[in-house]
Amino acid sequence: MLVAMLSTPKLRHGLARLLRGEPLPEDPSVRGPLSRLDWLTAGGDTAADAGAAVEAAVDVEALREITEALSVMRSDQAILEVGRLAGIPVKTEESREVSGRIARIVFERIGVERTLSEAELNAAIAMFAQDVALVRRDTVDAGVLTRSADGTAYRLA
């Protein structure tokens, strides 16, 4: 939870204020999530259930690794770090959402105005998912992609 908060600038700044012993901002989108850190007192000390201070060992190396992993996942390089999806969600709306995101990424990378043959689209989708036909079908059914009348060409809708 703390790592996720650190990835959001306004929560990171709110946490810094909390650790410095300053009052939290009035913004409920900052105050709410930070109030979940009930193990952290206003001065930044850790606290046990009864409010007594306890020592907390921080694994700095683990935090560094997590921070680096989050940085990669938020960068343009994430696609190089993540393997293909072995499966697509079973629920239709979830499947279409995942498939639509894959199609949008494909067209963002190759150009949103391009028209792809089925073979080109299949090759691009295959970099992301094993079930190419499902992704292609989902994106057309969801209206993310349009297919030519003869079924040989695809475009981003």
N, C-alpha and C positions, 0 to 999 in steps of 0.2 A: 504494500500500500504506500509506504514511504517513497519507494523508488518511482512509482507512478506519479505521486505528487511532485517529486523533483523534476519530472519531465514537463510539467506545466508551469510556465513562467510566473503567473500570478500566485499560484500556490507555493512555488519556491520562494518568492519574495515574502509571502505571508509567514512561511515557516521560519525564514531568517528573522523576521520581526519577533516571532514567538521565542526563538532561541536567544535573542538579545534582550528579552524581557520587556519588549515594547507591546502596547496593546494591538490586538488584531484589527485589521480593517473591518469596517461595518458591512462590507459586501458579503451577502449570504453565500455566494458561490465560493468564497474563500473561507469564511468563518465556519461554514458547515463541514466541509471535508477536514479542516484542521481540528475541529472539535472531536473528531474520531480518534485523534492521537491522545487518548486519555491516559496513556502511560507516560506522557511528557508534561512536565509542569511549566508554568509560565516562564520560569527562569531557564528552561532548557534541560533541567535535571530529569532523570527518569524517576518514576514513582511506582511503588508497589501498590497493591489493592488498598491497603490501609493508609496510603499517603506517605509512607516512609520512603526515604531516598534509598535507592539501590544502585550498585555499580553496574553499568552495562558495558560489555566489551564489544566494540565495534570492529567488525572484520573489514578493514579498509581495503584489503585486496579484493574481497568479494564484491564490495560496493564499486570498486573501480572496474571490475569485469562486467558487472551488470550495467554500469553507465556506458561502457564501450559497446556492449551488445545493443543497448537501446539506441545509441547514436547510429550504429550501422543500420538497424531496422528502420530508423526514421530517414535514412539517406536514400539517394538514388541507387546505392550499391546493394540494397536489401535483396533485390532479385537474384544477385549472385550468391547470396548466403543461404537462401531458402530453397529447398528442393521442390519438386512438383507435388501437387496435391494428389494423394493416392485416391481420395474419394471426395465426392461433392455431397453436401447435405441432402438428406432424403426429402425433407419438406420442400414442396414446389417453390414457395416464395423465397426460402433460404437458398435453394439451388440457383434460382434465377438471379438472386442478388450477387452470389459469388461468381456465377458465370458472366454476369454483366460487368462486374469489376474487372474480370480477366480481359474481356473484349475491349473495355475502355483503355486498359493499360497497353494492350497490343496496339491499338490505334494511336494512343498518345506517343508511343515509341516510333511508329512507322510513318505517322502523319494522319491527322484526322480527316483529311480530304481524299485519301487514297481509296481505291477500290481494289479488293483482293480477290483472287480466284479462290475456289474452295481449297485447293491444295496449299496455297500460300497461307490462308487462314488456319487450316489444320496444323501446318508446321509451326505457326506462331503460338497457337493455343497449346500445342504439345509441350512447349517450354514451361507451361504453368500447370497443366492438368493431364492426367492419363486418359480420362474419358472425353476425348475431343468432340465426338459426335453429340454428347449430352450438352457440353458447353455451347457449341454452335447452335443447337436446337433451342436451348434455353434463351439465348440472346436474341434470336429471331422472334420467338414466342413472346418475350418480354418487351419487344420493340426497341431494344438497344441497337441491334443491327437490322439492316434491310437486306433482303436477298433478291436478286434479279429474278424475273419471271421464269427463266430456264434453270435457275438454281446454281449457276456457275460463278456468280460474282456477289461479293458482300461489301457493304459500306456501313459506316457508323451512322446511325439515324440522327 
